[in-house]
Amino acid sequence: PTLDLKTELMRLLQFLDPRLVTESLGATYLTGLTSNIDFPRNDAAATAVWEGENTANDETSPTFDRIQMSPNRLGAFTDISKQLMVQSTIDVENMIRQRLSIAIANAVDTAAINGSGSSNQPEGILNVTGIGDVAGGTDGANPTFANIIELETDVASANADFGNLAYLTTPGVRW
């Protein structure tokens, strides 16, 4: 007697992708841009000075600069064999498209947080000069209540405590 062994394809077990966070924290994504864009910024305020009754006012001028952004190219590519397309019982083409879309979204999320700003990669928020931080010790530390207060104080002292504020940490910091 011969055994007829048949392979049955079950539901695909999905890859466990990282959770994407920047958009949920309020980041704005500008897609479809075709050239550089500039955001004008008022980078210094006008000041007022108390003067004597008959003293001329000192001149004060706010200053302006701009934040320049340029397009960065990000892509993903894979080959799909004809045999895979013919033999598969699942919709392989849509699955591959979804996996490529997830790969791109993950790369954008990672670059938004920690992009180096070199080798065609955008500069992530952790690498932007002038953004304050609170030292937590060598290689970071478990945040204390005092660290949290210091973080919030730094933001408020920079007059930046408005809008959609949130914390972004690694899962190891979860309380």
Disulfide bonds with the S-S distance in Angstrom:
none
